[in-house]
Amino acid sequence: MTGHRLAALWLCLFVIGSAEVVAGPIMQVMGDAFGVPASAVAYLPAAYGFAYAVIASIAGPISDRWGRKWPLMTSLSAFSLLCGVLPSSGSLATAIALSAALGMMAAIIQPVSLSLVSDVTAPADMARRIGQVFIGLMTAFIVTPAVSGLVAARFGWQASYYLLALIAAIAALLVARLFPADRARSRAHVPLLAMLRGALRLDEIKVRLAASYLWLGWMAGIGAVAAEIARRKLETGPAEAGAVAAFWGALIMAGNLSGHRIEKRLAGGALPIMAGMAAIGVLALMLPVTSAIVLAGAGAAWAFGYGCAGPLHHARLSNLSEEYRGTVNSYHASLLNLGIFSVSSLYALTLGALSLNIFIAAVAAMGSAGAFLLIMAARPLGLGKARSAQS
């Protein structure tokens, strides 16, 4: 894959990553604008994740049969339009509906982008290449919270979404220009349901997809509300909260770049070890801190472990099958975003009655359960024999 195409897919993931976290540091500002508590704004990423989870399961089979380019280009264009409309929402309910529509477009963008990478990458190099593309997603976790907080403080929260609309439009133009015409990826006569069933018969698939929800979904979910957690812990404004979340994003990106190197040393143990570190590291966010620096350090284990293990998990799934690659990626994306939906909904529903620390403990417990599944999958006599994606 050429550098220009890799950069285009990087931008695709940057766009959908930004949509996950853009509201994080501006929940208070948006809540004031809509006349609702800040925690209610968490329904935006919740709706985004739920719609993503529902739609993603069909995006991959479609691209497996009829190609990658046209669904990616079309979904990016619609994503841009929706981002441009959302700031005009007259109520929180309208904004939630538009956020759900954004999630539907993202459900097509991510699995198709990852499948495009995997189509032209050797299995031994999969983790490295996916890690490079995932830097786009994690760069969003760095840049978007900081920019969103600063823009909200100076120009209003609407400007963040207008900027995101522009970036999505640029990504659509790059995909249209840089990628060749679509080719069918599998036999056209294979029914959609047969493709979905066929993917589920692959070795290891069920336990690894369960980890996509329990571990990756819940670890990514806490990232979607990380800036709001920082704001509540520090009792500060959106700019400082966004800066803390941006630091965590930098560690996630460092993990993306380090995962395949760690796998060279730890082989099949790299994924479950780093996944476990991330899940247990979430508990550090329960510490009673008042300093932004201390809070940033407390979240370091979660951020770096999540950044390392995420691309390794994606690579293992992509290597399970060439024929069903898009379908597998769609199942994975669906469950991942169902996890994000679960975390965002739990945050919005429980903080009025339960403490922030109980919410954090619940996320850590679910993530630990998912990490345990990855440990079992890595054992030769466990639920399945892990395949190495070393580079």
Number of C-alpha atoms within 10 A of each C-alpha: 12 7 8 13 17 19 16 23 27 23 26 29 28 26 29 24 22 25 27 30 28 28 27 33 35 31 26 21 21 22 17 12 14 18 11 15 16 18 21 20 25 26 24 31 30 30 28 29 35 26 25 30 26 18 20 30 24 19 27 32 29 23 28 25 23 17 21 28 20 16 19 26 23 16 20 29 18 20 29 25 18 20 24 19 15 20 17 11 15 11 12 19 14 14 21 21 18 22 26 22 20 30 30 25 28 32 30 28 27 26 29 30 23 24 24 22 20 23 16 10 16 14 20 14 15 27 32 24 22 27 28 19 24 28 25 24 26 28 22 28 32 25 21 30 34 24 19 28 28 21 18 19 15 10 10 17 23 19 16 26 22 18 14 24 23 15 18 26 18 18 25 22 14 19 22 16 11 14 16 10 10 13 13 13 20 18 11 12 7 10 11 16 10 11 20 19 11 14 22 17 10 13 15 19 20 15 16 25 25 19 28 30 25 25 33 31 30 31 32 24 28 24 25 31 26 26 32 29 22 26 25 13 20 17 13 14 18 26 21 21 28 31 24 27 33 25 22 28 28 23 25 30 27 19 26 30 22 18 26 28 18 18 22 15 11 12 17 22 19 22 30 23 18 26 33 25 21 29 28 20 22 25 20 18 24 18 12 12 14 13 11 18 11 13 21 20 16 20 23 22 23 28 30 26 29 30 32 30 31 26 27 29 22 24 27 21 21 27 20 19 15 17 16 24 26 33 33 31 28 31 26 30 32 29 27 30 32 27 30 32 29 22 29 29 22 17 25 19 15 14 15 11 7 11 10 17 15 13 17 19 18 16 27 26 18 21 29 25 17 28 27 19 20 29 21 18 23 23 14 10 9 13 18 18 15 23 16 22 25 21 15
